[in-house]
Amino acid sequence: MKINLSLTTFIISIGLFFSLSSNAQGKEKLILFGGGEYTPEAVAKFVAWAGGKEAKILILPWATSEPHHEFDEVKDILSTYKTATVIRGLAPDEKSFSKTELLSQIDEATGIFYPGGDQVDLMRRINTHPEIREELLRTYHSGVVFAGFSAGTAMASKTMITGKGDFTQINPSTVETAEGLGLITEFVIDQHFIVRQRQNRLMAVLQRSQESFGVGIDEKMALVIEDGVKGTAIGNSYIMIFHRLNSPKKFEITLLQNGESLIIPSKQP
């Protein structure tokens, strides 16, 4: 297996895949937390993009069996920024759930946050009603800022790593994937990346996936994607980018540290 550490080559390639992943409007704003701890600078960016003191933030703690705990944790973090409103959207399997009310909450939100837990449970609840998934995607593409933490990060890609499998080897047949929400369609996302040594499973998935790029976000890190043209690493560890070259066993790997940004060229007409 050949590994190249060429940042210059990578920037050219990464520019292409970020450009492909954004739509013509270029409005999407996405913040992906690797887990472990919330990166303060990235939280501040999320609140600012959502409207600051006028922000209306909807938290969807659907990846966990303890939604009240996850909601309270995120609400406490956001309270520092004195946002206008922070509310919890009830999951379809909770008592008092109303699809009509939830769709209205999504429509009115200026920021939507997905805390951690199990990404499979998160997607199961999102997919309970097709209208919910459709409204979430419409809202994201209209420019409402989305953020995910841990499981909420994992579900952002189209090919979602479920967390099940044998990760002691680099073998595509031993890693389970499912369909994520698809906010990102051109690369596979993994989280808790360096701390939990998840390189094996990401490279295994890339050997068989349609996506040729993988992004591993470590704990205490966040990847901030702005308007589909700029990706910035924020935090105290690393983000690892894997680019599968012209063979399933050839990868180019790049490490991003705090403040390092990728400026994505505009599409050529």
Residue pairs with C-beta under 8 A, 6 or more apart in sequence:
1 170
1 249
1 250
1 251
2 249
2 250
2 251
3 251
3 252
3 253
4 251
4 252
4 253
5 252
5 253
5 254
5 255
6 252
6 254
7 254
9 252
10 241
10 243
10 252
10 254
11 262
13 213
13 243
13 252
14 213
14 231
14 241
14 243
14 254
14 262
14 264
15 262
15 263
15 264
15 265
17 186
17 187
17 212
17 213
18 186
18 225
18 228
18 229
18 231
18 262
18 264
19 228
19 229
19 264
19 265
19 266
19 267
20 186
21 184
21 185
21 186
21 187
21 228
22 28
22 227
22 228
22 229
22 264
23 141
23 228
25 141
25 143
26 227
26 228
26 229
27 141
27 142
27 143
27 227
27 228
28 140
28 141
28 143
28 146
28 183
28 225
28 227
28 228
29 49
29 143
29 144
29 145
29 146
29 225
29 226
29 227
30 140
30 145
30 146
30 147
30 156
30 183
30 184
30 224
30 225
31 42
31 45
31 46
31 49
31 145
31 146
31 147
31 148
31 222
31 223
31 224
31 225
32 147
32 148
32 153
32 156
32 189
32 191
32 215
32 217
32 222
32 223
32 224
32 225
33 39
33 42
33 147
33 148
33 149
33 150
33 152
33 153
33 191
33 217
33 221
33 222
34 150
34 153
34 191
34 192
34 193
34 217
34 218
34 219
34 220
34 221
34 222
34 235
34 237
34 239
35 116
35 149
35 150
35 153
35 191
35 192
35 217
35 219
36 192
36 195
36 219
36 220
37 219
37 220
38 77
38 149
39 220
39 221
39 222
39 234
39 235
41 222
41 234
41 235
42 147
42 222
42 224
42 234
42 235
43 77
43 78
43 81
44 81
45 224
45 234
46 111
46 113
46 145
46 147
47 55
47 57
47 78
47 81
47 83
47 111
49 111
49 145
50 56
50 57
50 83
50 110
50 111
50 144
50 145
51 83
51 84
51 110
51 111
52 81
52 83
53 81
53 82
53 83
53 84
54 84
54 110
55 81
55 83
55 84
55 85
55 110
55 111
56 83
56 84
56 85
56 87
56 108
56 109
56 110
56 111
57 78
57 83
57 85
57 86
57 87
57 109
57 110
57 111
57 112
57 113
58 87
58 88
58 89
58 105
58 106
58 109
58 111
58 112
58 113
59 70
59 71
59 74
59 75
59 86
59 87
59 88
59 89
59 112
59 113
59 115
60 88
60 89
60 91
60 112
60 113
60 114
60 115
61 67
61 70
61 71
61 74
61 88
61 91
61 114
61 115
61 117
62 89
62 91
62 114
62 117
62 121
62 122
62 125
62 126
63 70
63 114
63 115
63 116
63 117
63 118
63 119
63 121
63 122
63 150
63 151
63 152
63 155
64 70
64 115
64 116
64 117
64 118
64 121
65 117
65 121
67 88
67 91
67 94
70 115
70 116
70 117
71 88
71 115
73 115
74 86
74 113
74 115
74 149
75 86
78 86
79 86
87 105
89 102
89 105
89 106
90 96
90 97
90 98
90 101
90 102
91 97
91 125
92 99
92 125
92 128
92 129
92 132
93 125
93 128
99 129
99 131
99 132
102 132
103 131
103 132
103 135
106 112
106 132
106 135
106 136
106 139
107 135
107 139
109 139
109 144
110 144
110 145
111 144
111 145
111 146
111 147
112 136
112 139
112 140
112 144
112 145
112 146
112 147
113 146
113 147
113 148
113 149
113 152
114 122
114 146
114 147
114 148
114 149
114 151
114 152
114 153
114 155
115 149
115 150
115 151
115 152
116 149
116 150
116 151
116 152
117 150
117 151
118 151
118 163
119 151
119 152
119 154
119 155
119 160
119 161
119 162
119 163
119 180
120 162
120 163
120 178
121 151
122 151
122 152
122 155
123 155
123 160
123 178
123 179
123 180
123 181
126 132
126 133
126 136
126 155
126 181
127 133
133 181
136 181
137 181
137 182
137 183
140 146
140 183
146 156
146 183
148 154
148 155
148 156
150 191
150 192
151 191
153 189
153 191
153 217
154 160
154 161
154 163
154 180
154 189
154 190
154 191
155 180
155 181
156 180
156 181
156 183
156 184
156 189
157 180
157 182
157 183
157 184
157 185
157 187
157 188
157 189
157 211
158 179
158 180
158 182
158 184
158 185
158 211
159 177
159 179
159 180
159 188
159 205
159 209
159 210
159 211
160 177
160 178
160 179
160 180
160 189
161 175
161 176
161 177
161 188
161 189
161 190
161 201
161 202
161 205
162 176
162 177
162 178
163 176
164 176
165 174
165 175
165 176
165 201
166 174
166 175
167 174
167 175
167 198
167 200
167 201
167 204
168 200
169 200
169 204
170 200
170 203
170 204
170 207
171 204
172 204
172 205
172 207
172 208
174 204
175 201
175 204
175 205
177 205
177 209
184 225
185 211
186 211
186 213
187 211
187 213
187 214
187 215
188 202
188 205
188 206
188 209
188 211
188 213
188 214
188 215
189 214
189 215
189 217
190 198
190 201
190 202
190 214
190 215
190 216
190 217
191 216
191 217
192 198
192 218
192 219
193 199
193 202
193 216
193 217
193 218
193 219
193 239
193 240
194 216
194 218
194 219
194 237
194 238
194 240
195 218
195 219
195 237
198 216
199 216
199 240
202 214
202 216
202 242
203 214
203 242
203 251
205 214
206 212
206 213
206 214
206 242
206 244
206 248
206 251
207 244
207 248
207 249
208 248
212 243
212 244
213 241
213 242
213 243
213 244
214 241
214 242
214 244
215 223
215 239
215 240
215 241
215 242
216 239
216 240
216 241
216 242
217 223
217 239
218 235
218 237
218 238
218 239
218 240
219 237
220 235
220 236
220 237
221 233
221 234
221 235
221 236
221 237
221 238
221 239
222 233
222 234
222 235
223 231
223 232
223 233
223 234
223 239
224 231
224 232
224 233
224 234
225 231
226 232
228 264
229 263
229 264
229 266
230 261
230 262
230 263
230 264
231 261
231 262
231 264
232 259
232 260
232 261
232 262
233 239
233 256
233 257
233 258
233 259
233 260
233 261
234 258
234 259
235 258
236 258
238 255
238 256
238 257
239 255
239 256
240 253
240 254
240 255
240 256
241 253
241 254
241 255
241 256
242 251
242 252
242 253
243 251
243 252
243 253
243 254
244 250
244 251
245 251
245 252
256 262
